[in-house]
């Protein structure tokens, strides 16, 4: 990860409906914006946000892995309104470029609708075309 004006900014993702279930390494992720390497439309209804440094399948970070390949990127896959790939990518770039450009957290996709005390709330998405946090692929869970 290189130093940039985005070094102290983070994006947050969570893909469980109940906060009480957020107990696994693939359930939520706070991602440094400076580590984002690109976006990829994995379908007409999903976008993958790739980030550096995850080293998925690296035995150093994931003892269950069988190889020692270093430097593979992790990704977060978000659900979007079908056919709105361009609009979703434009929204993500707009969020990156919007201020402030220092210490801050932006919730991109939080599917949680039940708080720890059982009360309910609306899921949170950074833009109306984002509709879910479909998957989190990080260095520890190795999930695809």
N, C-alpha and C positions, 0 to 999 in steps of 0.2 A: 504494500500500500504506500503510495507516494503522498507527500505532504501537499496540500492544496488548500484553497479557501474553504473547502468542504470538510476538512479534517475533523472538526468537532461537531459535525451534524450526523444524525442517525435516522434511519427508517425503521419502523416497528411493524412486525407481522405476527399474527396469531391465528391458528386454524382450528381451534376447539370452541364449541358453543358455551361451555361452562368453565368459568375460571378455576374451579376445583379440579378440573381435568388437565390443567396446564402443568403437568408434572413430568414431561418427557422432553428430551432434547429436540424433538421434531415438532413441538407444539407452538413455540414462539421463538422469535429471533429479533434482536436489535442489531441492525446492519449499519456499519459506517458508510456514509454516502460516498466517501473517497474510494471505497473498495469496489464500487460498482464498475463492471467491465462492459456491460451491454444488455440489450433486451432482445428477445427472440419470440416470435409468435409461434407457439407450439401447436396451436389450432386456431380456428376462427373465434374461439371463446376463451383462450388462455394465452397469457404472456409469461415468459420466464425472464426473471431479472437475475443475471449472473453476477457473481462477485468473486473477487480474488481471495486467496488465502485459506480456503476451506479445506483443501487437500482431502477430498472425499476418497475413501478407500486407502488411506495412508495408515500403515500399521503403527506409526508413532502416535497418531491421534485416535485411531480406532483399532484397538488390539484384535478385534475379530476379523479385520480385513486380511486378505490373503496376499496382497501385493504391496509394494513399497513405492508406488508411483507418487511423485511429489508434484505439487503445483496445480492440481486439477481444481477447477472452479466449482463452487457450490451454486445453488440457485434457489430462488423462491418463485413459485408459480402462482400467479393470481388469476382468478376468474374474472372475465370481462363480459359486457353485453355482446352477444354474438354479432360479428360483423363490424365491431367498433375498434379494431386493432390499431388503426392509425390514430384515432382519437385518444385511445388509452396511452399509447406511446407518447403522444404529444403532451398529454396531461402529466405523465411521469417526468418528462424533460422539463416541463414548466415548474414542477415541484422542486426539482433539483436547482433550477435557476432562480427560484424565488428566494427572497431574503427572509430572515436574516441569514447571513453566511457564517454563522458562528454557533456555538453550543446550543443545540436544539434537537428535539425529537419530533418527527412527523409520523403519525400513524397512517400507514398506507392501506393496510387491510387487517382489521381486527374482527373476527367472526364471533367473538364472545358476546352472548346476550344474557347470560346469567352470572351475576356477581357472586363473590364468596359467601355472602349472607343469604343467598337464594332470591334476592330481588332481581328483576329483569330490567334490561335496557336495550337500546337499539345497537346493532352492530355498527362499527365505524369504518368508513372508507374515505380515502382522500379525494376521490372524484366520483361523480355519479356513474361513470362507465365501469368502475371497479365494483364487482359484486361478491367477491370471496377471496380468501387465501387458500388456494387449492392444495399446495404442497410446500413443504420446507425441506430442502435437501442440503444438509450441512455436514461438517466433518465428523460429527460424532454418531449420528444415527445411520448414516450411509444409505438412507432410503432413497429410492429413485422416484 
